[in-house]
Amino acid sequence: MDPLAPLLELSEVADALENARANVDRMLWHEALRGGEKLVETEVGLHSASATLALDGYDCDVERLREGDFDDPVVSGVLAVTDALPSLADVWPVSPRYVLAKLHLLATRDLPDAGVDFEPGRIEVDDNGSARINALCALVTNPTKEIPAAMAAAVVHGELLSVRPFPVANNVVARAAARLALASKGLDPKLLITVDAGHLERQPEYVGAQRAWSTGTPDGVRSWLKHYGKALEAGAAETLQICSELMKDA
């Protein structure tokens, strides 16, 4: 039995994740995705980058990103991570540790203190953190069909936020890795869910639920998994809005 399977027995968790999957499936049938996926992918990337920056306190909206109206190395790092995700989706389930290091390197390579205060790409944890990262990587490389993609992504995201393997840009890496988990598990193979916008839409819940996850209690774990399902639904709704706007402008 998959070690994560008992989490599906927590109250309301299975329903929340199934509702999210159903909403994602409906999104993927939108007319704009019939031959126009590249345009949608580009817009989703910009919206996702803007959202993940906002979650970390950076105000850089989609239009500024589109026009290149920024000179902040944090912003350029997030865009580099976003651009790299499609090429890393197939690598993630085979070598998650390598992908985590790559994501961190991309996110931080232009920061002025890179290589001085921290080493880009290097995981820095104590023995307990190392054990948790090892366990997480084992779950990624030895998946089962018992666990829905949304749960796999939620666990990746929650653990990376809790363990904090990187002293800088950890949250950016965590959100990116979770998107790769959704892609590699087949729920979002082309990275079309604007899930980070879903987290931003529910930001107070996002912050509270991730703290709850870190407690390791059943209630805390349930809170995070339910949030993740709702964020996926909100992210799918954001992508539908993007599709509608693109069709309007076509």
C-alpha positions in Angstrom: 0.0 0.0 0.0 1.2 3.5 -0.8 2.4 5.2 2.4 0.3 8.3 1.6 -2.9 6.2 1.1 -4.2 6.8 4.7 -4.3 10.5 4.0 -7.2 9.9 1.6 -9.2 8.7 4.6 -9.0 12.1 6.3 -12.4 13.8 6.3 -13.3 15.7 3.1 -9.8 15.2 1.6 -10.7 12.7 -1.1 -13.8 14.8 -2.1 -11.7 18.0 -2.3 -9.1 16.4 -4.5 -11.6 14.7 -6.7 -13.5 18.0 -7.2 -10.3 19.7 -8.2 -9.5 16.9 -10.7 -13.0 17.3 -12.3 -12.6 21.0 -12.6 -9.2 20.6 -14.2 -10.6 18.1 -16.7 -13.3 20.5 -17.7 -10.7 23.2 -18.2 -8.7 21.1 -20.5 -11.6 20.8 -22.9 -11.8 24.6 -23.5 -11.9 25.6 -27.1 -8.8 27.8 -26.8 -6.7 24.7 -26.2 -7.6 23.2 -29.5 -4.6 24.2 -31.5 -3.8 27.3 -29.4 -2.0 25.6 -26.5 1.3 27.6 -26.9 -0.5 30.9 -26.4 -2.2 29.6 -23.3 1.1 28.1 -22.0 2.8 31.5 -22.4 0.0 33.4 -20.6 -0.2 30.7 -17.8 3.6 31.1 -17.3 3.3 34.8 -16.9 0.3 34.6 -14.6 2.0 31.9 -12.5 5.3 33.9 -12.3 3.4 37.0 -11.2 1.5 35.0 -8.6 4.5 33.2 -7.1 6.3 36.6 -6.8 3.2 38.1 -5.1 3.1 35.3 -2.6 6.7 36.2 -1.6 5.8 39.9 -1.4 7.0 41.2 -4.8 4.6 43.4 -6.9 5.3 42.6 -10.5 2.1 42.2 -12.5 1.7 40.3 -15.7 2.0 43.3 -18.0 5.3 44.3 -16.5 6.6 40.7 -16.9 5.4 40.6 -20.5 7.2 43.9 -21.3 10.3 43.1 -19.4 9.8 46.1 -17.2 11.9 45.0 -14.2 15.6 44.8 -13.2 15.2 42.7 -10.0 17.2 39.5 -10.0 14.5 37.8 -7.9 12.0 38.4 -10.8 14.4 37.2 -13.5 15.1 34.1 -11.4 11.4 33.3 -11.1 11.0 33.7 -14.9 14.0 31.4 -15.4 12.3 28.8 -13.2 9.0 29.1 -15.1 10.7 28.8 -18.5 12.6 25.7 -17.4 9.6 23.7 -16.1 8.5 22.1 -19.4 12.0 20.7 -19.9 12.1 19.3 -16.3 8.7 17.6 -16.2 10.1 14.3 -17.4 13.2 14.5 -15.2 11.3 15.1 -12.0 10.0 11.6 -11.4 13.5 10.1 -12.2 15.8 12.5 -10.4 13.9 14.9 -8.1 17.0 15.9 -6.1 18.7 17.1 -9.3 15.6 19.0 -10.3 15.3 20.7 -6.9 19.0 21.8 -7.2 18.4 23.0 -10.8 15.3 25.0 -9.8 17.2 26.7 -7.0 20.2 27.4 -9.2 17.9 29.1 -11.7 16.0 31.1 -9.0 19.1 32.4 -7.3 22.0 32.6 -9.7 21.7 36.3 -10.3 21.3 37.3 -6.7 24.2 39.5 -5.4 24.8 37.3 -2.4 24.8 34.0 -4.3 27.9 32.0 -3.7 28.7 34.1 -0.6 25.8 33.8 1.9 24.5 30.6 0.3 25.4 28.2 -2.5 22.9 28.1 -5.4 21.5 24.6 -5.8 22.8 23.3 -2.5 20.3 21.7 0.0 21.1 22.8 3.5 19.3 20.8 6.2 19.9 19.0 9.5 19.7 15.2 9.9 16.0 15.3 10.4 15.5 17.5 7.3 17.8 15.2 5.3 15.7 12.2 6.2 12.5 14.0 5.2 14.0 15.0 1.8 15.2 11.5 1.2 11.7 10.2 2.0 10.1 12.7 -0.3 12.4 11.8 -3.1 11.7 8.1 -2.6 7.9 8.9 -2.9 8.5 10.7 -6.1 10.7 8.1 -7.7 8.5 5.2 -6.6 4.9 6.3 -7.2 1.8 4.2 -7.1 -1.5 4.6 -8.9 -3.3 4.7 -5.5 -2.5 8.3 -4.9 -4.1 11.1 -7.0 -1.8 13.6 -8.7 -3.2 16.4 -6.6 -2.2 14.7 -3.4 1.3 13.9 -4.7 1.8 17.6 -5.6 0.4 18.8 -2.2 2.8 16.6 -0.3 5.8 17.8 -2.4 4.7 21.4 -1.9 4.0 21.0 1.8 7.1 19.1 2.7 9.4 21.6 0.9 7.7 24.5 2.6 8.1 22.7 6.0 11.6 21.3 5.7 13.0 24.4 3.9 16.0 22.8 2.2 17.1 26.1 0.7 17.8 29.3 2.8 16.8 31.6 -0.1 14.0 31.2 -2.7 12.8 28.0 -1.0 9.1 28.9 -1.6 9.7 29.5 -5.3 11.3 26.1 -5.6 8.5 24.4 -3.6 5.7 25.8 -5.8 7.6 25.0 -9.0 8.3 21.4 -7.8 4.6 21.0 -7.0 3.7 22.0 -10.6 6.2 19.4 -11.9 4.5 16.8 -9.7 1.1 17.7 -11.3 2.7 17.4 -14.7 4.6 14.2 -14.2 1.6 12.5 -12.6 -0.6 13.3 -15.7 -3.1 15.8 -14.2 -1.4 18.8 -15.8 1.0 17.4 -18.4 1.4 20.7 -20.3 1.6 22.9 -17.2 -1.7 24.7 -18.0 -3.1 25.1 -14.4 -2.4 28.5 -13.0 -2.2 26.9 -9.5 0.0 29.6 -8.0 -2.7 32.1 -8.8 -5.1 29.8 -6.9 -2.8 30.0 -3.9 -2.6 33.7 -4.2 -6.4 34.0 -4.4 -6.6 32.1 -1.1 -3.5 33.6 0.4 -4.5 33.7 4.1 -5.7 30.1 3.9 -2.5 29.2 2.0 -0.3 30.6 4.8 -2.4 29.1 7.6 -2.7 25.7 5.9 1.0 25.4 5.3 1.7 26.1 9.0 -1.0 23.5 9.9 0.8 20.9 7.6 4.1 21.5 9.4 2.5 20.4 12.7 2.0 16.9 11.3 -1.3 16.4 13.1 -4.3 14.9 11.2 -6.2 18.2 11.4 -3.1 20.1 10.1 -2.5 17.7 7.2 -6.2 17.7 6.3 -6.2 21.5 6.3 -3.3 21.6 3.8 -4.7 18.9 1.5 -8.1 20.6 1.4 -6.5 23.9 0.6 -4.5 22.4 -2.2 -7.7 21.0 -3.8 -9.3 24.5 -3.6 -6.2 26.2 -5.0 -6.3 23.8 -8.0 -9.9 24.6 -8.6 -9.1 28.3 -8.5 -6.1 27.8 -10.7 -8.2 26.0 -13.3 -10.7 28.9 -13.2 -7.9 31.4 -13.8 -6.7 29.4 -16.8 -10.3 29.3 -18.1 -10.3 33.1 -17.8 -7.0 33.3 -19.7 -8.5 31.1 -22.4 -11.6 33.3 -22.7 -9.5 36.5 -23.0 -7.3 35.0 -25.7 -10.3 34.0 -27.7 -11.8 37.5 -27.3 -8.6 39.0 -28.6 -8.1 36.5 -31.5 
